[in-house]
Amino acid sequence: MFQVRALADDLTCATNRAGHAADLRHKTEERLSQTHHEDLLSLLRQPLTYAAQNIVLEHLPHAVQTEETARDLLAGLLAVDFRVTPRLDHSDPYAADLHTRRIARMVRWFFTWLVDPRTTKYQVPRLTKYLRSIASSDAPEDHHILQELLIDAEENRIPDLPRETWLAATRALYEKAHAVQRH
């Protein structure tokens, strides 16, 4: 955990425009490239600047070297509903919108790269629950995630998920639409 905290401090310094930021950023990125995926997820839960979070997110895919690592990462991401970065202060609508869009893009990337080809029958219930929850949610983050996954996705980029997962998401969207119409 000490390494994670030290890495978080270095990332914060590396995104600072003053001083020797370029050298520090290069050294920090070298360390990130050798960091285990679980430590990268822990790092994302530390108080980091937005730019530092983006650097870590860029390194997360490269930390997955084996099928077992990919399954571990998928299980970890499903356990936290793909929310690996803390919510921003929503007092700045522009920053809040950027953040929700980043979360949506990140989730779409994870779905097309990680979830789709690696979903096992044991992960289907959790995945189904996750998609059902975002389909029935009114949160802006969840709306953007669905838009990235389904509406704005190119035809060949729509995740190939189990039938029961799609049914649960579709049913939740239908129920949400009818609840709005009744009010």
C-alpha atoms as one frame of an Amber mdcrd trajectory, in Angstrom:
protein
   0.000   0.000   0.000   2.978   2.315   0.634   3.986   1.920  -3.022   0.493
   2.882  -4.135   0.538   6.029  -1.970   4.048   6.977  -3.209   2.919   6.458
  -6.783  -0.126   8.661  -6.153   2.141  11.422  -4.835   4.425  11.107  -7.854
   1.459  11.260 -10.234   0.219  14.423  -8.571   3.662  16.007  -8.937   4.032
  14.750 -12.504   0.875  16.537 -13.607   2.045  19.803 -12.042   3.281  22.228
 -14.687   6.089  23.607 -12.523   9.531  22.152 -11.912  10.857  18.972 -13.477
   7.453  17.572 -14.313   8.521  15.999 -17.600  11.301  13.944 -15.973   9.091
  12.946 -13.083   6.228  12.022 -15.396   8.536   9.805 -17.467   9.830   8.032
 -14.322   6.310   7.695 -12.951   5.013   6.223 -16.207   7.883   3.702 -16.185
   6.820   2.645 -12.687   3.172   2.505 -13.753   4.041   0.199 -16.645   5.450
  -2.292 -14.124   2.587  -1.993 -11.634   0.145  -4.854 -11.038  -3.465  -4.258
 -12.145  -4.771  -4.556  -8.564  -2.391  -1.806  -7.484  -3.551   0.356 -10.391
  -7.154  -0.075  -9.253  -6.104   0.829  -5.700  -4.269   3.828  -7.072  -7.435
   5.057  -8.790  -9.146   5.121  -5.396  -6.512   7.541  -4.040  -7.055  11.300
  -4.143  -5.503  12.089  -7.537  -5.819  14.997  -9.889  -7.966  14.395 -12.929
  -4.929  14.330 -15.225  -3.239  11.787 -12.954  -6.335   9.550 -13.063  -6.205
   9.658 -16.861  -2.568   8.524 -16.836  -3.418   5.548 -14.625  -6.412   4.624
 -16.795  -4.129   4.614 -19.845  -1.864   2.052 -18.144  -4.578  -0.259 -16.853
  -5.054  -2.196 -20.130  -1.320  -2.853 -20.406  -1.248  -4.325 -16.896  -3.388
  -7.234 -18.059  -0.947  -9.843 -19.313  -2.795 -13.133 -18.907  -6.295 -14.547
 -19.133  -6.282 -15.055 -15.351  -5.353 -11.401 -14.803  -8.135 -10.310 -17.161
 -10.662 -12.400 -15.208  -9.404 -10.937 -11.900  -9.719  -7.434 -13.277 -13.198
  -8.137 -14.620 -14.315  -9.528 -11.264 -12.886  -6.480  -9.489 -14.536  -4.045
 -11.889 -17.902  -5.770 -11.631 -17.627  -5.717  -7.836 -17.441  -1.915  -7.891
 -19.870  -1.502 -10.812 -17.041  -0.180 -12.992 -16.790   2.935 -10.841 -13.058
   3.018 -10.201 -12.643   6.775 -10.042 -14.179   8.926  -7.323 -17.000  11.289
  -8.213 -16.053  14.900  -8.837 -17.537  17.907  -7.132 -20.599  18.503  -9.288
 -20.610  22.253  -8.645 -18.793  22.744 -11.972 -21.196  21.397 -14.616 -18.498
  21.332 -17.322 -16.123  19.218 -15.201 -18.979  16.960 -14.096 -19.994  16.371
 -17.721 -16.405  15.589 -18.735 -16.180  13.132 -15.860 -19.400  11.315 -16.713
 -18.317  11.051 -20.347 -14.922   9.667 -19.310 -16.588   7.052 -17.122 -18.875
   6.073 -20.007 -15.964   5.751 -22.462 -14.004   3.723 -19.918 -16.919   1.355
 -19.338 -17.446   0.930 -23.092 -13.756   0.125 -23.529 -13.896  -2.431 -20.715
 -17.019  -3.994 -22.165 -15.673  -4.343 -25.698 -12.183  -5.410 -24.658 -12.658
  -7.233 -21.401 -16.251  -8.155 -20.610 -17.533  -9.338 -23.969 -14.928 -12.027
 -24.722 -14.371 -13.055 -21.106 -17.794 -13.247 -19.505 -18.258 -16.585 -17.795
 -21.501 -18.142 -16.647 -20.510 -17.253 -13.065 -20.188 -13.554 -13.921 -23.444
 -13.303 -15.899 -25.672 -12.650 -12.833 -23.462  -9.792 -11.618 -23.138  -8.371
 -15.132 -26.904  -8.637 -15.608 -27.520  -6.872 -12.302 -25.095  -4.102 -13.285
 -26.688  -3.453 -16.685 -30.197  -3.626 -15.203 -29.219  -1.079 -12.540 -27.781
   1.433 -15.011 -30.729   0.936 -17.386 -33.197   1.814 -14.624 -31.098   4.650
 -13.180 -31.663   8.358 -13.639 -28.023   9.253 -12.886 -26.217  11.148 -15.668
 -23.242   8.751 -15.471 -25.482   5.774 -16.128 -27.236   7.539 -18.992 -23.870
   8.253 -20.643 -22.734   4.659 -20.112 -25.816   3.283 -21.868 -25.443   5.821
 -24.639 -21.787   4.814 -25.184 -22.569   1.091 -25.012 -25.718   0.966 -27.122
 -26.786   4.149 -28.852 -23.508   5.674 -30.043 -21.730   2.362 -30.553 -20.798
   1.328 -34.046 -22.693  -1.768 -35.108 -19.641  -3.989 -34.797 -18.793  -2.571
 -31.340 -22.018  -3.466 -29.505 -21.078  -5.956 -26.776 -22.006  -9.572 -27.422
 -23.550 -10.324 -24.041 -25.712 -13.209 -22.852 -29.384 -13.108 -23.801 -30.596
 -12.790 -20.189 -28.348  -9.750 -19.688 -29.831  -7.964 -22.699 -33.366  -8.922
 -21.639 -32.829  -7.520 -18.137 -31.440  -4.232 -19.482 -34.219  -3.906 -22.062
 -36.906  -4.668 -19.476 -35.457  -2.045 -17.097 -35.434   0.585 -19.868 -39.030
  -0.295 -20.782 -40.219  -0.088 -17.169 -38.426   3.224 -16.667 -40.018   4.671
 -19.815 -43.508   3.570 -18.715 -43.013   4.945 -15.215 -42.192   8.355 -16.717
 -45.254   8.219 -18.993 -47.566   7.507 -16.055 -46.411  10.608 -14.192
